[in-house]
Amino acid sequence: MLVYLQPRAGNLHVSQHVTNMAYHRFAAVLLGTGALLAHLDCMAQTSNPEYSIKFENPPIGSHIRRDAVRGSPIPINRSYHELTPEQRASVHRWYESIAPGDEPPFPLDGLKPVHDAVRKGQAKLLVTGELFLIATVEANGVVAQVKAIGSPSPEMTKFASTVLLLTKFKPAVCAGRPCKMDFPLWYSFRVE
């Protein structure tokens, strides 16, 4: 955020006393502005949660950018450790059972980079249908393999699988130690 201090034209014949008072007010405004900017900078580092990805440009005849990727129950721009307990519980529901204290694998940078890459692939391939992928994440956070269950096209399956293979994950935690676990990812593609 930029704050512009723009001097205004005024009376040039001002007494020294008024000038000193104005200087002190100006210094106080600058100090207050500095504190405000520092506060805003801290707030900017903790961005708002995002649940969708917008198209770069709005459709013709509109100024409103539509969602290109939507429907996530959790913020896609958060890592696993940045999620609230309720959001983590939502991720845990993707699995049949996760023991208390255990954690599933999760993309280190959150789901947004994965969804954004798949969105760009969809913009080129224009497939319709559902894609369900299961990535096997090793204890070191590397994806060892990706299995596809249902696919709109072999090209999309290969593309999305490659995206997951290149994604670094926070490994799963089982009984307090990193462990191997699957990570599910489901897409429903449509062309409008």
N, C-alpha and C positions, 0 to 999 in steps of 0.2 A: 504494500500500500504506500503510495506516495502522498506526502502532505506538502502542499505548496504554500509557502508564506509569500504572499504577493504584496509588496508595499503599494499603498494608494497615494495618489497625488494629494497634497494638502497644503496647509499654511506653512510656508517656509520660515516665517518669523515666529519661532517658538522659543520660550524662555528656557534657560539651562535647566531649571528645576523640572519643568514638564518633560524635557528631553531625558533627564535622569530617571524620572518615574517611568517613562515609556521604555527605557532600556531595561529596567528591573522587571517590568511586566513582560517584555519581549523575552528576557532570560527565563522567566518563570514559564512562559508558554513553551519555549524550547525544551526546558526540562520536562514539563508535562508531556510534550509531544514525544520526547525520547522514551519516557516510561510507557506511553501508549504503544509506540512502535515496537518496543521490546516485548510487551504483552501480546501484541498481534503476531509477532514473529513466533513466539512460543505456541500460540494457538494454531498457526499455519502448519507447524510441524505435526500436530495431531489432526489430520484431515478428517472430514466428515465421512461416515461410512457410506460406501457405494454398493448398491444392490443390482446395478445394471451398467451396461456400456452403451453409450449413445452413438449413433451414426455421426460421422464428421460433419456432414452438411444436412440441413433440413430438406424435406422434399420440396419440389417446385411449388411455389404459391404459399409457402409457409415459412415462418421464422422459428418454428419449434422443431428441435432435433428429436427424432423418435428413438426409442430403444432398439439397439441392434441385438443385444443379449439381455435377457431379463428372466426373472423368476427365481433368483437365488434367495434362499431363506436366511442366508448369512451375508455379511459384508464381503464383497469379493476383493477389496483392497486392504484386507487385514491378514496378518499371519495368524497361525493358530494361537499363539500366546497373546495376541492382541484382541482375541475374541472374548466376549463376556462369558461367564459360566453358562448362561442360557443358550448362547450361540454354540458353545462347545458341546452342550448336550444335544443340540440339533445335529451337529456333525456325528456324534456318537450314535444317533438313531439311524445313520446310514449303514450300520453294522448290526448283525444279529445279536452279538453280545460283546461288550467291552467291560472288563472288570473295573471296579472302582480304583482310581489312581492310574489306570492305564490310559494311553493316548493313541489315537490312530495317526498314520502318516498324513502329512499335509504339505502342500507346496510352500516352500520357504517364503516366497514373496506374495503369498495369497493366491487366490484363484484368478484374479484379474489378468495377469500375463497369459495364462493358459486360455482363458475365455477369449481374450483379445486376439491371440494367434489363430484360434479355431474360427473366430468371426471373420478374420481376413481370408482364411482358406475357403470359408463358405461364400464369401463375396466373389471368389474366382470359380468355384465348383458349382454353386447354385443347386445343391441337392435338396431333396425333401425326404423326410422320414426320421427315424430314431436311430441313435447310435449310443450303445452302452459299452463303455470300456472299463477294464479292470487292470490297473497298473500294479505290478508286484514291486514294492519298494523294499530294498534291502536295509539292513541295520545301519548302513552308512548314509542313507538318504538317496541312494542312486536307484533309478528304476531299472530293474533287470529285464522285465518283459511286460508287454501289454497284450491283453486278450480282448477281442471284440466279440460281443454278443449282440447280434442284430446290427445291420449296417445299411445306410442309404446308398452307399457306393464304395467300391474297393479303394478308389482314390481318396475319399474322405477318411476312410478307416486308416489308410496308410499315413495320411497327413496328420490326423489327430494323434495317432500312435507315436509318430515322430516327435510331435510337440511334447507329449508326456515323457518320452524317453530322454529328451533334452532338458526337462525340468528338474531342478534340484529340490528335494523334499526334506522336511523335518522328518526324521525317522519315527516310526511308532515306538511307544514305550510300553514294555510288558514287564510287570513286577519290578519297576524301577530301572530297567535296562533297555537300551535300544534294541529293537527286534524287527524282524521281517514281517510285513503285513501288506495286504492288498488295499488299494485305494480305488473306489468306484467313481466313475464320472459318466453322466448321462446327458445327452443332448437330444432335443427335438428340433429338427431343421424344417424351415418352411421358406418359401419364396413368395414375396408379395409384389 
